[in-house]
């Protein structure tokens, strides 16, 4: 059996002037993270990765742009699924926007960025 407990006050925070992020939990095939964007207009540039991703907006709102140029705003309580290798970008529409991201498989780059050793 594979079980891990995570206490948020013990999790390392990765912080810049635009956002903070932390790992909420992870296992062999799933990573869950929290992102707190401090100001309206914070940008996550267009990118893609081989992971499936679900983004859930906890607080605030964010505009999501897909590689085909389409854009849609997601508000607190709403979510979006990104298929593997699907290009996407985000711009926060409000101060203090908080999102939860789930990735399958685990994003090892995020574990490394948060100084979590697997």
GROMACS elastic network, one bead per residue, 0.5 to 0.9 nm:
[ bonds ]
;  ai    aj funct       b0    kb
    2    27     6  0.77564   500
    2    28     6  0.84494   500
    3    27     6  0.79187   500
    4    25     6  0.81448   500
    4    26     6  0.81908   500
    4    27     6  0.77998   500
    5    25     6  0.79628   500
    6     9     6  0.88790   500
    6    10     6  0.76566   500
    6    11     6  0.75217   500
    6    23     6  0.89595   500
    6    24     6  0.69080   500
    6    25     6  0.62715   500
    6    26     6  0.89942   500
    7    10     6  0.54989   500
    7    11     6  0.67179   500
    7    24     6  0.82738   500
    8    11     6  0.51666   500
    8    12     6  0.84638   500
    8    22     6  0.84162   500
    8    23     6  0.84306   500
    8    24     6  0.69125   500
    9    12     6  0.82138   500
   11    22     6  0.67334   500
   11    23     6  0.68269   500
   11    24     6  0.77494   500
   11   114     6  0.84332   500
   11   116     6  0.89001   500
   12    21     6  0.87490   500
   12    22     6  0.63801   500
   12    23     6  0.77090   500
   12   114     6  0.58939   500
   12   115     6  0.72649   500
   12   116     6  0.80736   500
   13    20     6  0.65591   500
   13    21     6  0.57355   500
   13    23     6  0.79168   500
   13   114     6  0.65627   500
   14    19     6  0.83510   500
   14    20     6  0.55316   500
   14    21     6  0.52242   500
   14    22     6  0.63127   500
   14   113     6  0.71591   500
   14   114     6  0.59384   500
   15    18     6  0.79142   500
   15    19     6  0.58924   500
   15    21     6  0.64069   500
   15    22     6  0.88088   500
   16    19     6  0.54337   500
   16    20     6  0.62339   500
   17    20     6  0.81306   500
   17    38     6  0.79642   500
   18    36     6  0.85882   500
   18    37     6  0.59741   500
   18    38     6  0.57250   500
   18    39     6  0.67699   500
   18    42     6  0.61863   500
   18    43     6  0.85137   500
   19    35     6  0.68660   500
   19    36     6  0.54132   500
   19    38     6  0.56737   500
   19    39     6  0.82856   500
   19    42     6  0.78825   500
   20    34     6  0.82354   500
   20    35     6  0.58677   500
   20    36     6  0.52563   500
   20    37     6  0.67089   500
   20    38     6  0.81057   500
   21    33     6  0.69558   500
   21    34     6  0.55111   500
   21    36     6  0.62970   500
   21    37     6  0.87243   500
   21   114     6  0.84986   500
   22    32     6  0.88800   500
   22    33     6  0.57102   500
   22    34     6  0.54939   500
   22    35     6  0.69000   500
   22   110     6  0.89778   500
   22   114     6  0.71105   500
   23    26     6  0.75281   500
   23    31     6  0.75269   500
   23    32     6  0.61832   500
   23    34     6  0.64860   500
   23   110     6  0.81315   500
   23   111     6  0.76495   500
   23   114     6  0.75065   500
   23   116     6  0.89859   500
   24    31     6  0.78999   500
   24    32     6  0.54650   500
   24    33     6  0.51165   500
   24    34     6  0.65326   500
   24   100     6  0.89095   500
   25    30     6  0.82457   500
   25    31     6  0.60807   500
   25    32     6  0.53236   500
   25    33     6  0.71096   500
   26    29     6  0.76163   500
   26    30     6  0.54452   500
   26    32     6  0.60647   500
   26    33     6  0.86731   500
   26   106     6  0.72230   500
   27    30     6  0.53989   500
   27    31     6  0.65984   500
   27   106     6  0.75265   500
   28    31     6  0.84430   500
   28   105     6  0.76954   500
   28   106     6  0.69802   500
   29   103     6  0.82346   500
   29   104     6  0.57274   500
   29   106     6  0.54314   500
   30   102     6  0.68907   500
   30   103     6  0.56557   500
   30   105     6  0.54132   500
   30   107     6  0.83156   500
   31   101     6  0.79755   500
   31   102     6  0.55287   500
   31   103     6  0.51034   500
   31   104     6  0.66900   500
   31   105     6  0.72640   500
   31   107     6  0.67860   500
   31   111     6  0.89143   500
   32   100     6  0.69282   500
   32   101     6  0.56213   500
   32   103     6  0.65174   500
   32   106     6  0.86255   500
   33    99     6  0.82709   500
   33   100     6  0.55520   500
   33   101     6  0.51670   500
   33   102     6  0.64756   500
   33   103     6  0.85195   500
   33   110     6  0.89638   500
   34    98     6  0.71128   500
   34    99     6  0.58485   500
   34   101     6  0.64531   500
   35    97     6  0.81494   500
   35    98     6  0.55793   500
   35    99     6  0.51938   500
   35   100     6  0.62679   500
   35   101     6  0.77727   500
   36    96     6  0.64919   500
   36    97     6  0.58945   500
   36    99     6  0.66551   500
   36   100     6  0.89680   500
   37    40     6  0.77992   500
   37    42     6  0.65472   500
   37    92     6  0.73052   500
   37    94     6  0.88162   500
   37    95     6  0.70795   500
   37    96     6  0.55324   500
   37    97     6  0.51708   500
   37    98     6  0.62268   500
   37    99     6  0.83414   500
   38    42     6  0.76341   500
   38    94     6  0.86372   500
   38    95     6  0.55471   500
   38    97     6  0.67404   500
   38    98     6  0.86846   500
   39    42     6  0.60677   500
   39    92     6  0.74799   500
   39    93     6  0.84633   500
   39    94     6  0.65973   500
   39    96     6  0.60289   500
   39    97     6  0.76582   500
   40    62     6  0.89060   500
   40    91     6  0.78271   500
   40    92     6  0.51866   500
   40    93     6  0.50978   500
   40    96     6  0.75763   500
   40    97     6  0.78606   500
   41    62     6  0.89430   500
   41    91     6  0.55621   500
   41    92     6  0.50262   500
   41    93     6  0.60738   500
   41    94     6  0.74213   500
   41    95     6  0.81478   500
   42    90     6  0.80741   500
   42    91     6  0.55328   500
   42    92     6  0.53455   500
   42    93     6  0.82148   500
   42    95     6  0.88191   500
   43    89     6  0.75323   500
   43    90     6  0.57785   500
   43    92     6  0.67820   500
   44    47     6  0.82770   500
   44    88     6  0.86552   500
   44    89     6  0.54668   500
   44    90     6  0.50123   500
   44    91     6  0.64035   500
   44    92     6  0.88021   500
   45    88     6  0.77497   500
   45    89     6  0.50078   500
   45    90     6  0.67418   500
   45    91     6  0.83542   500
   46    65     6  0.79123   500
   46    66     6  0.79689   500
   46    67     6  0.75090   500
   46    87     6  0.61870   500
   46    88     6  0.51007   500
   46    90     6  0.76831   500
   47    67     6  0.86410   500
   47    85     6  0.85999   500
   47    86     6  0.81034   500
   47    87     6  0.52430   500
   47    88     6  0.56596   500
   47    89     6  0.65300   500
   48    51     6  0.84707   500
   48    84     6  0.75971   500
   48    86     6  0.55449   500
   48    88     6  0.64556   500
   48    89     6  0.88856   500
   49    52     6  0.80893   500
   49    84     6  0.62242   500
   49    86     6  0.72862   500
   49    87     6  0.79327   500
   50    83     6  0.82415   500
   50    86     6  0.82555   500
   50   104     6  0.88720   500
   50   105     6  0.85351   500
   51    82     6  0.85379   500
   51    83     6  0.74450   500
   51    85     6  0.71517   500
   51   103     6  0.59949   500
   51   104     6  0.53355   500
   51   105     6  0.57979   500
   51   106     6  0.77361   500
   51   107     6  0.74453   500
   52    81     6  0.75911   500
   52    82     6  0.59502   500
   52    83     6  0.51215   500
   52    85     6  0.81297   500
   52    86     6  0.88651   500
   52   102     6  0.80288   500
   52   103     6  0.56027   500
   52   104     6  0.51774   500
   52   105     6  0.72516   500
   53    80     6  0.82688   500
   53    81     6  0.58093   500
   53    82     6  0.50607   500
   53    83     6  0.67243   500
   53    84     6  0.75807   500
   53   101     6  0.66677   500
   53   102     6  0.55056   500
   53   104     6  0.66696   500
   54    79     6  0.68664   500
   54    80     6  0.56601   500
   54    82     6  0.62028   500
   54    83     6  0.88335   500
   54   100     6  0.80739   500
   54   101     6  0.56354   500
   54   102     6  0.52402   500
   54   103     6  0.68607   500
   55    78     6  0.85164   500
   55    79     6  0.53946   500
   55    80     6  0.54240   500
   55    81     6  0.65874   500
   55    82     6  0.81693   500
   55    99     6  0.65075   500
   55   100     6  0.56699   500
   55   102     6  0.66247   500
   56    74     6  0.87076   500
   56    75     6  0.89647   500
   56    76     6  0.78209   500
   56    77     6  0.69266   500
   56    78     6  0.59416   500
   56    80     6  0.67500   500
   56    81     6  0.89746   500
   56    98     6  0.87078   500
   56    99     6  0.55316   500
   56   100     6  0.51107   500
   56   101     6  0.64339   500
   56   102     6  0.85258   500
   57    60     6  0.70891   500
   57    61     6  0.67036   500
   57    62     6  0.77813   500
   57    74     6  0.70078   500
   57    75     6  0.61224   500
   57    77     6  0.57393   500
   57    78     6  0.57157   500
   57    79     6  0.60810   500
   57    80     6  0.88776   500
   57    97     6  0.77258   500
   57    98     6  0.61861   500
   57   100     6  0.64686   500
   57   101     6  0.88627   500
   58    61     6  0.85102   500
   58    75     6  0.80517   500
   58    77     6  0.59144   500
   58    78     6  0.79737   500
   58    97     6  0.75781   500
   58    98     6  0.53601   500
   58    99     6  0.53720   500
   58   100     6  0.69670   500
   59    75     6  0.73627   500
   59    77     6  0.77032   500
   59    96     6  0.73026   500
   59    97     6  0.51808   500
   59    99     6  0.70290   500
   60    74     6  0.87430   500
   60    75     6  0.60575   500
   60    76     6  0.55890   500
   60    92     6  0.79173   500
   60    93     6  0.72457   500
   60    94     6  0.55622   500
   60    95     6  0.71174   500
   60    96     6  0.65482   500
   60    98     6  0.65652   500
   60    99     6  0.86150   500
   61    73     6  0.68493   500
   61    74     6  0.55415   500
   61    76     6  0.60773   500
   61    91     6  0.88084   500
   61    92     6  0.60709   500
   61    93     6  0.53409   500
   61    94     6  0.59945   500
   61    95     6  0.88155   500
   61    97     6  0.61337   500
   61    98     6  0.82012   500
   61    99     6  0.88287   500
   62    72     6  0.84243   500
   62    73     6  0.56152   500
   62    74     6  0.54715   500
   62    75     6  0.66365   500
   62    76     6  0.89831   500
   62    90     6  0.63463   500
   62    91     6  0.55342   500
   62    93     6  0.51039   500
   62    94     6  0.74911   500
   62    97     6  0.75548   500
   62    99     6  0.89488   500
   63    71     6  0.66243   500
   63    72     6  0.55644   500
   63    74     6  0.62460   500
   63    75     6  0.88041   500
   63    89     6  0.82426   500
   63    90     6  0.55584   500
   63    91     6  0.51967   500
   63    92     6  0.62138   500
   63    93     6  0.66115   500
   64    70     6  0.82341   500
   64    71     6  0.54851   500
   64    72     6  0.54474   500
   64    73     6  0.61394   500
   64    74     6  0.74150   500
   64    80     6  0.88538   500
   64    88     6  0.68595   500
   64    89     6  0.57362   500
   64    91     6  0.67116   500
   64    92     6  0.87911   500
   65    68     6  0.80621   500
   65    69     6  0.61231   500
   65    70     6  0.56402   500
   65    72     6  0.67346   500
   65    73     6  0.88804   500
   65    87     6  0.83814   500
   65    88     6  0.55945   500
   65    89     6  0.51461   500
   65    90     6  0.62806   500
   65    91     6  0.84105   500
   66    69     6  0.54741   500
   66    70     6  0.55209   500
   66    71     6  0.65038   500
   66    72     6  0.88878   500
   66    86     6  0.75667   500
   66    87     6  0.56996   500
   66    89     6  0.65473   500
   66    90     6  0.89720   500
   67    70     6  0.74265   500
   67    86     6  0.70873   500
   67    88     6  0.58610   500
   67    89     6  0.81762   500
   68    71     6  0.89818   500
   68    87     6  0.82364   500
   73    93     6  0.82763   500
   74    77     6  0.83175   500
   74    78     6  0.58055   500
   74    79     6  0.68062   500
   74    80     6  0.79569   500
   75    78     6  0.56141   500
   75    79     6  0.81711   500
   76    79     6  0.84006   500
   76    97     6  0.86590   500
   76    98     6  0.85194   500
   76    99     6  0.86265   500
   82    85     6  0.82088   500
   82    86     6  0.61530   500
   82    87     6  0.82280   500
   82    88     6  0.77899   500
   83    86     6  0.54476   500
   83    87     6  0.88680   500
   84    87     6  0.88022   500
   92    95     6  0.74892   500
   92    96     6  0.88050   500
   92    97     6  0.66578   500
   93    97     6  0.78782   500
   94    97     6  0.60550   500
  102   106     6  0.87268   500
  103   106     6  0.58210   500
  103   107     6  0.66504   500
  104   107     6  0.75755   500
  105   108     6  0.88418   500
  106   109     6  0.87951   500
  106   110     6  0.85068   500
  106   111     6  0.84045   500
  107   110     6  0.55296   500
  107   111     6  0.67600   500
  107   112     6  0.89722   500
  108   111     6  0.50134   500
  108   112     6  0.61956   500
  108   113     6  0.85546   500
  108   118     6  0.85019   500
  109   112     6  0.51312   500
  109   113     6  0.61076   500
  109   114     6  0.86669   500
  110   114     6  0.61773   500
  110   115     6  0.85108   500
  110   116     6  0.85519   500
  111   114     6  0.52176   500
  111   115     6  0.61857   500
  111   116     6  0.50355   500
  111   117     6  0.69569   500
  111   118     6  0.77699   500
  112   116     6  0.57203   500
  112   117     6  0.68472   500
  112   118     6  0.87547   500
  113   116     6  0.76529   500
  114   117     6  0.88784   500
